[in-house]
């Protein structure tokens, strides 16, 4: 049991439902201003989980193989689940089961924060990344590489590949700048008066439905 006030979750904006054979997956993507290390503490530490999660944890979720008791809050009848952390790769991936469902958290930094790449797809191809390959990004809206794994593009060293049109670089000037920095090994100074570039990016985001 818990004395916490009734849990009141917010709306699941931007949720995606994916089907792979008989398996259904609900995907929620969120952009946070905090570092992965800070978010990792929020999703694993019992004291921080108590501030936002729909359950209480009797100990940290930050260790692979650890058994943890999860107790729901705000429910008419509290549900107590014994779970085992199947993967805790700090501060990147956390996996465990709750209420009979697999839970997976993926934390991905990009530079000093998380940036959105906006554009549109027009292809019938299917691309599957090999083991150890890194995607360019995670899909917020659309189908990405293959419509199943939720990834878009690929990056290898200083090279990126993507299905996105838009045109890509004029609509995502920060990405163009980053490619120049990687190619020349320099750090560009921000230019004043980039309102036109910002407007172009915003128009691409609105067209993609992620404004």
N, C-alpha and C positions, 0 to 999 in steps of 0.2 A: 504494500500500500504506500501511497505518497500523499503528503499534505500540500503538494504544489497546487496552485490554482488551476482551474479547468484549462486543459490544453486547447488552443484555438489555432489550427493551421491556416496559413494564407492560401490564396488561389494558386493552382499549379500552372501558372502562365508558361507558355512555350513548351509544354509537355509533348512528347512524341511517343507513339505506340508502334512498336516494330514486331513483326512476326517472322520467325525462322522455323519452318516446319510446324511442329506442335508447340513451340516455345514462344511465349509472348513476353515482350520486354517493354517496360515503361521507362523512358529516358527524360530526365530533367537536366537542362544545362543552365548554369548560373554564372554570371560574371561578378567577381568580388574584387574589391580594391585591396584586399589583404593578401599577404604572401602565402604560398602553399604551407609553409611551416606554421603560420598562425592558424590557418584553416584546419590543418591536421590536428592541432590541439583541440579545436572546437568539436571535431567529430570523433575523438577518441577519449578525451579526458572526462571522467564522470561529472566533475563539478561544472565543466562548460556545457556538456550535454544537457545537464539539468536546466540550463537557461533557455533551450530552444527545442530539444528533441521530444518526440512523442513517447519516450520511454526513459526510465532511469536505469543506469548501469551500475552494478555493484563494484566494478573495478575497470581499469583502463582497457580499451580495445586496441591498444597500440602494439601488441605482441602476438605474432603468429603462434597458433596452437593453444592459446589461452582460453579457458572456459569462463564465460561471463554470463551472469544472470541479468536479463532485461525485463523490466516490469513496466507495462503501459501506464500512461497517465491520462486522466480525463475520460476514461471509458467507464460505462456503467458497471462492468465487471472487469477488474484488472486481469490482464493476461500476463502470466509469468513464463518466460521462455529461457531455456538453457541453450546457449549457443557457443560455438567454437570459432574463434577468429581463424579463417583459412588463409588469409594473406594480409600482412601488414608491412608494406614497403614504404616506410616514411621518407619524404612526405608526398608520395605519389599515388599509391593504390591501397585501398582498404576493402577487404571482402569478409563478409560474415552472413549468417542466415538469421532472419527475424520473422516470426509468425509463419514459418514454412516457405518463405520467399528468400531468394538470394539477393543480397544487397551488395552493391559495388560502388565505391567512390573513386573517382579519378581526378587528381589535381594536376593541372598543367599550367606552368608559368610561361610567359612570353615577354622577354625583356624585363622592364620594370613592372609589368602588369599584364593584363590580357587584352588583346586587340581583336577586333572583328574585321575579317576580310569579306567584302561584299561583291557580288557579281551574279551571273546566271549560268546555268548549265544547259547545254544543248548537245547531247551525245547519247549513243546507244551502247557504248562500251561498258565493260565491267572490269575493274582493276582491283586486285587483291594484293595487299602488301605482304611481303615475305617476313619471316620471323626476324625480329630485330630492326626492321625498317620503321622509320618515324613518319607519321602523316604530317601534312602541312597544317591541318587543323581539324577540329571536330565540327560536324554539321549542326547548325542551328535551325536551318530551314532548307529543305530540298533532299536530294538523294545521295550526293557525294560520289565516292568512287564506285560503289556497287549497290547502293540502296539497302545494305544490310548491316555493315559494321559501324556506320555512323562517322566514318572518316572521309576527309577530302584531301586529295593531292598526296604528295610525298616530298620529303626533304632529305637530302644527302649532302653533308658538308655545306658548301655554299650554293648548292643547286636545289631549285624547287621544281616540282611538276604539279600541274593543276588542270582540272577540267573547266575552271571558271573563265567566263568571258566578262565583258562589262563596258568598255575594255578594262582589264584587270588593273594595270598599274596607274593609269590616270584617275581611276575611281578609288584607289587605295594608295595614296601618295606615300604614306608612311612605309608601305611595303617596298615601293620603288627606292626610297631612301635607304632602307635597310639592305637591299641587294647591292646598292652602290657601296655602302660601308663595308660589306663583306668582301666585295670584289677588290676594293682598293686598300682594305685594312685601315680605314680611317673612321673617325666619328664626326658626322656632319653637324654643323650648328643649325638650330632651327631658324627658318626664314620668317620674317614678319609678313603679315598680310596674306594669310593662307585661307581666307574666307571662301574663295572660289573652290579650292580643293576640298574643303570641309563640306561645302554644299554638294559637290559632285559625289562624295562618299555617302552623304546622307540620302541623296536621291537613289543611289544603288541599294542602300539598306531598306528604304521604303519599298522599292520595287520587289525586294526579296522577302518582305514581310517581317523584318527584324529591326525596324527603326525604333 
